Amino acid sequence: MSVTPWVWALTIAGILAVIAADLFLIHRNDTREFTTRRAAFWSVVYIGLAVLFGLGVWIFAGGRYAGEYFGGFVTEKSLSVDNLFVFMVILARFAVPKQAQHTVLMAGIVIALLLRGLFIAVGAAAISTFTWVFFIFGAFLIWTAFGLVRGGDEEEFKENVLLRWAKRVLPTSDEYDGSRFVARRDGRRLLTPMAVVMIAIGSTDVLFALDSIPAIFGLTTEPYLVFTANAFALMGLVQLYFLLGGLTDRLVYLGHGLAFILGFIGLKLIFHALHEYGVAWAPEIPIWLSLAVIAGTLAATTVASLAAGRRPSAKGMHEPLHEIEVDEADAPATREG
């Protein structure tokens, strides 16, 4: 797939324009609470944009690349649902006011998109030069899948190095000031807790990329498709957060479904590497089969979760959001000076 620099430039400009419209027009000029109904409407809009882009890929590049894009987008979107559990814990821990959550999520996602772009560039360069990188990506995805099945601390928020450094070094206040990242206190400009939360969201989402980037490279090795699928999945993440905020406790088997998808893509990567090295028995899994497995798994997971309902035996891999308790000791650590 040949993508000219001007197509890259137009695509990036379009994505930034959509993000800017979301942050500065849709949200800034509307003081209403971001309700579930509004979240559902804008989620449909973002999914519609992603589908229209995929149809454009189909028209200009053919069905094969369109299938790779849609497979990547669905996978990234599915993984992002699981990531929302951690976002919920972060916003609860830092006691972010509800009216400010949209802004901080959007700012964190912009940071994540920029850093993911760097990850994608490095991954694409490595794959194009070293076929054995597929073995590493594949093994990592299978290992991640086993971790999801065993269960762990997916909901637990652990401060990363960047966040600890920011809280230690940057001058911050201990009070929110609406959606502002900087506030004046006693004649000094200080970062508000919103800035710390933004760093937490953005840097944590980059850690999620360690799973999602190898997963999408298992479906397509085209950097343009990898980047755009990630971008469209991230752009609708804020709306998805508000839409699923009251429903996440019902997706009790989501983790198991994602584990199966990651394991499948991991095996696909390993088979592809073996095929490249001339191993005759190693199959090449076509994109249509990948799409069928991903869609079928998500459908089965959703149906099983909804059927299980709230039965105690079907708590699954995640606890309901309403059980998350925020202790005052967990308020954002701040410093002045």
PyMOL commands that set and color helices and strands:
alter all, ss='L'
color gray80, all
select helices_A, chain A and resi 5-27+36-61+63-93+98-129+133-150+161-169+193-217+223-235+237-244+248-250+254-276+287-308+312-314+321-323+328-330
alter helices_A, ss='H'
color red, helices_A
select strands_A, chain A and resi 182-185+188-191
alter strands_A, ss='S'
color yellow, strands_A
deselect
rebuild
show_as cartoon
